[in-house]
Amino acid sequence: MDIYKVIHDLMQEKKRLDAVIASLETRSNGSTRAKSRRGRKSMNAEERAAVSRRMAAYWAARRGQQTNNASAKHASSSDAPTSMPPVIELARAAASGYEASLA
């Protein structure tokens, strides 16, 4: 068994496979590839009207919620502090735990 002949045959096979791979890559990169759309999907008139109705109802509810909150703030005369949002309370708890671990 001649090792040089085996190496030579394997190198020729490698060259042949490289050529086949290159031809397949050029075919896949050609015009047959589906082009992807970028950006927003365009809406027809019915979809725009539906979104408009949903957003109008959303903002009407938000305005009603704000006026209810504003009237409730004016109606209460207690000077009790309001509770912190949960995220801030978690951050303060984590910070105090961190400070305690440093001491």
C-alpha positions as CSV (number, residue, x, y, z in Angstrom):
1,M,0.0,0.0,0.0
2,D,1.6,3.2,-1.2
3,I,0.7,6.0,1.2
4,Y,1.6,8.7,-1.3
5,K,-0.8,7.3,-3.8
6,V,-3.6,7.3,-1.2
7,I,-2.8,10.9,-0.2
8,H,-2.8,11.9,-3.9
9,D,-6.2,10.3,-4.5
10,L,-7.7,11.9,-1.4
11,M,-6.4,15.4,-2.5
12,Q,-8.0,14.9,-5.9
13,E,-11.3,13.9,-4.2
14,K,-11.1,17.0,-2.0
15,K,-10.6,19.2,-5.1
16,R,-13.6,17.6,-6.7
17,L,-15.8,18.1,-3.6
18,D,-14.7,21.7,-3.2
19,A,-15.8,22.3,-6.8
20,V,-19.2,20.7,-6.2
21,I,-19.7,22.8,-3.0
22,A,-18.7,26.0,-4.8
23,S,-21.2,25.3,-7.6
24,L,-24.0,24.6,-5.1
25,E,-23.2,27.8,-3.2
26,T,-23.4,29.9,-6.4
27,R,-26.7,28.3,-7.2
28,S,-28.2,29.0,-3.8
29,N,-27.0,32.6,-3.9
30,G,-28.6,33.3,-7.3
31,S,-31.9,34.8,-8.2
32,T,-33.9,31.7,-7.0
33,R,-33.5,32.8,-3.4
34,A,-36.7,34.3,-1.9
35,K,-36.2,37.9,-0.9
36,S,-37.4,38.9,2.5
37,R,-39.4,42.0,3.1
38,R,-38.1,44.6,5.5
39,G,-39.9,47.2,7.4
40,R,-43.5,47.3,8.5
41,K,-46.4,45.4,6.9
42,S,-48.7,47.6,5.0
43,M,-52.3,47.6,6.1
44,N,-55.4,47.9,4.1
45,A,-58.2,50.4,4.9
46,E,-60.2,47.9,7.0
47,E,-57.2,47.0,9.2
48,R,-56.4,50.7,9.7
49,A,-60.0,51.5,10.7
50,A,-59.9,48.6,13.2
51,V,-56.7,49.8,14.7
52,S,-58.1,53.3,14.9
53,R,-61.1,52.1,16.8
54,R,-59.1,50.1,19.2
55,M,-56.7,53.0,19.9
56,A,-59.5,55.5,20.3
57,A,-61.1,53.2,22.9
58,Y,-57.8,52.7,24.7
59,W,-57.1,56.4,25.0
60,A,-60.6,57.1,26.1
61,A,-60.2,54.6,28.9
62,R,-56.8,56.1,29.8
63,R,-58.2,59.6,29.9
64,G,-61.1,58.4,32.1
65,Q,-58.6,56.6,34.4
66,Q,-56.5,59.7,34.7
67,T,-59.5,61.9,35.6
68,N,-60.6,59.4,38.2
69,N,-57.1,59.3,39.7
70,A,-56.8,63.1,39.7
71,S,-60.2,63.6,41.4
72,A,-59.3,60.9,44.0
73,K,-56.0,62.7,44.8
74,H,-57.8,66.0,45.4
75,A,-60.6,64.4,47.4
76,S,-58.2,62.8,49.9
77,S,-56.6,65.2,52.4
78,S,-54.3,62.8,54.1
79,D,-50.6,63.5,53.8
80,A,-49.7,59.8,54.0
81,P,-46.9,58.9,51.6
82,T,-47.9,56.8,48.6
83,S,-46.4,53.4,48.2
84,M,-43.4,52.9,46.0
85,P,-43.7,51.0,42.7
86,P,-42.7,47.3,43.2
87,V,-39.5,47.7,41.1
88,I,-38.2,50.5,43.3
89,E,-39.0,48.5,46.4
90,L,-37.1,45.5,45.0
91,A,-34.1,47.7,44.1
92,R,-34.0,49.2,47.6
93,A,-34.2,45.8,49.2
94,A,-31.4,44.5,47.0
95,A,-29.3,47.6,47.8
96,S,-29.8,47.2,51.5
97,G,-28.8,43.6,51.3
98,Y,-25.7,44.5,49.3
99,E,-24.8,47.2,51.9
100,A,-25.3,44.8,54.7
101,S,-22.9,42.2,53.1
102,L,-20.2,44.9,52.8
103,A,-20.3,45.7,56.5
